[in-house]
């Protein structure tokens, strides 16, 4: 029996699907156009917020989602952002000719920590007591149930979590459902609204996040003197289907591996992240030489930089152009892969490869800001705590 390149198990080949609709809530604002304009303007989403820095008496750079959304979907940002991203993605897909009639639609929601701020308030402000209807809003099943009810979807609906690889894993889970015949189409949502002062404190203590330096000083993936990432938030929805007239991009395949090495640190041999990229290529049915763009996880931490440089050299012989987005968007934790997949899809749509500007001596293949796009597939790599690696490969239709 042959081995599946996605899971390491028995052969299980995916048919590709297209991204037909995109909805985004991010530090740039409520809507995918805010994301695109922010990327094209080379302006980081992060701002200085008081009460976020060391001792909570200093300012810190954070890419928080601004207030907004429909209060009917919760008192906090989390539930509102899930709903807003879903509504925008579905409306976008319909405008692009999505033919939903008679199709079974599922929903996979990828997240890491859930509604951190609301759970904190539940214990510290409400002393663990709330009306049942308000308590139910905090449960991870509630936001996806609300979306399923609103749109009358009857396929499978569940949450998945793979740390900062959750967005890629959500997309690949959606593809597995379709390959198994469980669905025709899938709405894939990824949400992380955890950039709170207490969460930021822990990531700074681990040496991963940087709170006291502007994003271009802190986060320099594939460049000299990188320090780490700026913490950020996002909720991203993408409608995956074959039944659409004008898709953004085709998802060719992907792979998932785990380092099985450490809860935080990357395996210094980089064996499993390299294997992830190689299996993704096999699953997508393309060669390394076919890949035009390598969209890095690009946290700006030294161990992430070392691992991805090794992947670029070992698997791709340093051929593809490298794009990085976290200096602009920030690190959206569990939603980081999803918002970058959305940015890649929008890049194909506009014919411009989105990437952050170079601010220090850089890898020769790193793009310097928005650059005219050429034909060819993109490999989106993601890495998450717990050794979670995931890669997705996309191409123009």
C-alpha positions in Angstrom: 0.0 0.0 0.0 1.4 3.4 -0.9 1.6 6.2 1.7 -0.4 9.4 1.7 1.8 12.5 1.5 -0.7 14.5 3.6 -1.0 12.3 6.6 1.6 9.6 6.2 -1.3 7.0 6.1 -2.7 5.0 3.2 -3.0 6.8 -0.2 -5.8 9.4 -0.2 -5.5 11.7 -3.2 -7.4 15.0 -3.2 -9.2 16.6 -6.1 -8.5 20.3 -6.1 -11.1 22.9 -5.1 -11.3 26.7 -5.7 -11.5 29.6 -3.4 -14.7 31.3 -4.5 -15.4 33.9 -1.9 -13.3 35.7 0.8 -14.2 37.6 3.9 -11.7 39.2 6.2 -11.8 41.0 9.5 -8.3 42.2 10.6 -6.3 44.9 12.2 -6.8 46.9 9.0 -10.6 46.9 9.4 -13.8 45.0 8.7 -13.6 43.8 5.1 -11.1 42.2 2.6 -10.6 45.5 0.8 -9.1 47.0 4.0 -6.6 44.2 4.1 -5.7 44.6 0.4 -5.3 48.4 0.7 -3.2 48.0 3.8 -0.9 45.5 2.0 -0.6 47.7 -1.1 0.1 50.8 1.0 2.9 48.9 2.9 1.4 50.2 6.2 1.5 47.8 9.2 -1.9 47.0 10.8 -0.4 47.4 14.3 -0.9 50.5 16.4 0.4 51.5 19.8 -2.0 50.6 22.6 -1.7 51.8 26.2 -1.7 49.2 28.9 -0.3 46.4 26.8 3.4 46.8 27.6 5.6 45.5 30.5 3.8 46.0 33.8 0.7 47.1 31.9 1.8 50.7 32.3 3.4 51.1 28.9 2.4 51.2 25.3 2.9 48.2 23.0 2.5 47.5 19.2 -0.5 45.3 18.6 -2.6 44.6 15.4 -6.0 44.5 17.2 -9.3 44.2 15.3 -11.0 47.6 15.7 -14.4 47.8 17.3 -17.3 46.9 14.9 -19.6 44.2 13.8 -23.2 43.4 14.7 -23.9 43.4 18.4 -26.6 40.7 17.8 -23.7 38.3 17.5 -22.1 38.9 20.8 -20.9 41.6 23.2 -17.3 41.0 22.1 -15.3 41.0 18.9 -15.0 37.2 18.5 -18.5 36.2 17.6 -19.1 39.4 15.5 -15.9 38.8 13.5 -16.8 35.2 12.7 -20.2 36.2 11.5 -18.9 39.2 9.5 -16.2 37.2 7.8 -18.7 34.5 6.9 -21.3 36.9 5.5 -18.7 38.7 3.3 -17.2 35.4 2.0 -20.6 34.0 1.0 -21.8 37.3 -0.6 -18.5 37.4 -2.5 -18.9 33.8 -3.7 -22.5 34.5 -4.9 -21.3 37.6 -6.7 -18.7 35.5 -8.5 -21.3 33.0 -9.6 -21.4 30.4 -6.9 -24.1 27.9 -7.7 -25.2 26.6 -4.3 -28.6 25.1 -5.2 -28.8 21.4 -4.3 -25.3 21.3 -2.8 -24.3 20.1 0.7 -22.3 22.8 2.4 -20.1 22.1 5.5 -18.3 24.5 7.8 -14.9 24.0 9.4 -13.8 26.6 11.9 -10.1 26.7 12.8 -9.1 28.5 16.0 -6.6 28.2 18.8 -7.8 29.8 22.0 -11.4 30.9 21.3 -12.9 34.1 22.8 -10.0 34.8 25.3 -11.3 38.3 26.3 -14.9 37.0 27.1 -13.6 34.0 29.1 -11.4 36.4 31.1 -14.3 38.7 31.8 -16.5 35.7 32.7 -14.2 34.8 35.6 -12.7 38.2 36.6 -15.7 40.5 36.2 -18.8 38.2 36.3 -17.3 35.9 39.0 -18.2 32.9 36.9 -22.0 33.7 36.7 -23.9 34.7 33.6 -27.3 34.1 32.1 -27.4 30.9 30.2 -27.8 32.6 26.8 -24.7 34.8 27.5 -22.7 31.8 28.7 -23.6 29.8 25.5 -22.1 32.5 23.4 -18.6 31.7 24.8 -18.7 28.0 23.7 -16.7 27.2 20.5 -19.7 25.4 19.0 -21.9 28.5 19.2 -20.4 30.8 16.4 -20.4 28.0 13.9 -23.9 26.9 14.8 -25.1 30.5 14.3 -23.6 30.6 10.8 -25.0 27.2 9.9 -28.5 28.4 11.0 -28.2 31.7 9.2 -27.4 30.2 5.8 -29.2 26.9 6.1 -26.1 24.8 5.7 -26.5 21.1 6.6 -23.1 19.5 6.0 -20.6 18.7 8.8 -19.6 21.6 11.1 -16.8 21.5 13.6 -13.8 23.2 15.0 -10.1 22.2 14.4 -7.0 23.5 16.1 -3.3 23.2 15.1 -1.8 26.3 16.7 -0.5 28.8 14.2 -1.0 26.2 11.4 -4.7 26.1 12.0 -5.7 28.1 8.9 -3.9 25.7 6.5 -5.1 22.7 8.5 -8.7 24.0 8.2 -8.4 24.2 4.4 -7.0 20.7 4.2 -9.7 19.4 6.5 -12.2 20.9 4.1 -10.6 19.0 1.2 -10.6 15.8 3.2 -14.4 16.1 3.7 -14.9 16.6 0.0 -12.7 13.7 -0.9 -14.7 11.5 1.5 -17.9 12.5 -0.1 -19.3 14.3 3.0 -19.7 17.7 1.2 -19.9 19.5 -2.1 -18.7 22.8 -0.7 -17.1 24.0 2.5 -17.1 27.4 4.3 -13.7 27.5 6.0 -13.4 30.1 8.8 -10.3 30.8 10.9 -10.5 33.1 13.9 -8.0 34.4 16.5 -8.8 37.3 18.7 -6.3 36.7 21.5 -4.0 39.7 21.3 -4.8 40.7 24.9 -2.2 42.2 27.3 -2.0 38.9 29.3 -1.5 36.8 26.1 1.1 39.3 24.7 3.0 39.1 28.0 3.5 35.4 27.7 4.7 35.5 24.1 7.1 38.3 24.9 8.4 36.2 27.8 9.0 33.3 25.4 11.1 35.5 23.2 8.8 35.2 20.3 6.7 38.4 20.3 8.1 42.0 20.4 6.0 44.7 22.1 8.2 47.7 22.3 9.5 48.0 18.7 7.6 49.1 15.6 6.7 46.2 13.2 9.4 46.9 10.6 12.1 47.0 13.3 10.9 43.9 15.1 9.7 41.6 12.3 12.2 41.1 9.5 11.7 37.6 8.0 14.6 36.5 5.7 16.4 39.7 6.7 19.2 40.7 9.1 18.6 41.7 12.7 15.1 40.2 13.0 13.7 40.1 16.6 10.3 38.5 16.5 6.7 39.2 15.6 4.1 41.8 16.4 1.0 40.1 17.8 -2.3 40.6 15.8 -5.8 39.4 15.3 -8.0 38.3 12.4 -11.1 36.3 11.4 -11.0 35.0 7.8 -13.6 33.1 5.8 -13.2 31.3 2.5 -15.8 29.5 0.5 -14.3 26.4 -1.2 -16.2 24.9 -4.2 -16.0 23.8 -7.8 -19.3 25.4 -8.7 -18.3 29.0 -9.3 -17.9 31.1 -12.5 -15.0 33.3 -11.4 -12.8 31.6 -8.7 -9.9 33.4 -7.1 -7.4 30.5 -7.1 -7.3 26.7 -7.2 -6.1 24.8 -4.1 -4.0 22.0 -5.6 -3.1 20.1 -2.5 -1.1 20.2 0.7 0.4 18.2 3.6 0.6 18.2 7.4 3.4 16.9 9.6 4.5 17.2 13.2 8.1 17.6 14.6 7.3 15.5 17.7 10.2 17.5 19.2 9.1 20.2 21.7 6.0 22.2 22.7 7.5 25.5 21.4 10.9 25.0 19.7 11.4 23.9 16.2 13.3 20.6 15.6 16.8 21.9 14.6 17.1 19.2 12.0 14.1 20.7 10.2 13.3 17.1 8.9 9.6 17.3 9.3 9.0 20.8 7.9 11.1 19.8 4.9 9.0 16.6 4.6 5.8 18.7 4.8 6.9 20.8 1.8 7.9 17.7 -0.2 4.7 15.8 0.6 2.6 18.9 -0.4 4.3 18.9 -3.8 3.5 15.3 -4.3 -0.1 15.7 -3.2 -0.5 18.6 -5.5 1.0 16.7 -8.4 3.7 19.2 -9.2 7.5 19.4 -8.9 9.6 21.8 -6.8 10.7 23.5 -10.0 7.1 24.4 -10.8 6.7 26.6 -7.7 6.9 30.3 -8.5 6.3 31.7 -5.0 7.2 30.6 -1.5 5.0 32.4 1.0 6.9 32.0 4.3 5.3 31.6 7.7 7.8 34.4 8.4 7.3 35.2 12.1 10.7 36.9 12.2 11.9 34.6 15.0 15.4 33.3 14.4 14.4 29.6 14.6 11.6 30.1 12.1 13.9 31.9 9.8 16.5 29.2 10.0 13.9 26.5 9.3 12.3 28.2 6.3 15.6 29.1 4.7 16.5 25.4 5.0 13.2 24.4 3.3 13.8 27.0 0.5 17.3 25.7 -0.2 16.8 21.9 0.4 13.5 21.5 -1.4 13.4 24.4 -3.9 17.1 25.1 -4.5 16.4 28.8 -3.7 14.4 29.2 -7.0 11.0 30.6 -6.0 10.4 34.3 -5.1 9.9 34.6 -1.3 6.9 36.7 0.0 6.4 37.6 3.7 3.4 39.3 5.2 3.7 39.4 9.0 5.7 42.7 9.1 2.5 44.2 7.7 -0.4 42.1 8.9 1.2 41.0 12.2 1.1 37.5 13.5 -2.5 36.6 13.8 -1.7 33.4 15.7 -4.3 30.7 14.8 -5.6 32.8 11.9 -2.1 33.7 10.5 -2.1 31.1 7.7 -5.7 31.8 6.7 -5.2 35.6 6.3 -2.1 35.0 4.3 -3.9 32.5 2.0 -6.5 35.2 1.5 -3.8 37.7 0.7 -2.3 35.2 -1.9 -5.7 34.7 -3.5 -6.2 38.5 -3.7 -2.7 38.8 -5.2 -3.6 36.4 -8.0 -6.8 38.4 -8.5 -5.0 41.7 -8.8 -1.9 40.5 -10.5 0.3 41.9 -7.8 2.3 39.7 -5.4 1.8 41.2 -1.9 4.9 41.2 0.3 6.4 43.5 3.0 9.1 46.0 2.0 12.7 45.1 2.7 14.3 47.1 5.5 17.6 45.3 6.1 20.1 43.1 4.2 17.9 40.3 2.8 17.8 36.9 1.1 18.2 37.5 -2.6 14.9 35.9 -3.5 12.8 38.0 -1.0 10.4 40.4 -2.8 10.7 44.1 -1.9 7.1 45.1 -1.4 4.2 44.7 -3.9 5.6 43.3 -7.1 4.0 42.5 -10.5 2.9 38.8 -10.4 4.0 36.2 -12.8 2.2 32.9 -13.6 2.9 29.9 -11.4 1.9 28.1 -8.2 2.4 29.4 -4.6 3.4 27.2 -1.7 2.1 28.6 1.6 4.0 27.2 4.5 2.9 27.5 8.2 4.4 26.4 11.4 2.7 26.2 14.8 3.6 25.5 18.4 3.6 21.9 19.3 5.5 21.1 16.1 2.5 21.6 13.8 3.6 22.1 10.2 1.2 22.5 7.3 1.6 23.5 3.6 -1.0 24.4 1.0 -0.3 24.9 -2.7 -2.4 27.2 -4.8 -2.4 28.2 -8.5 -4.3 30.3 -10.9 -7.4 28.6 -12.5 
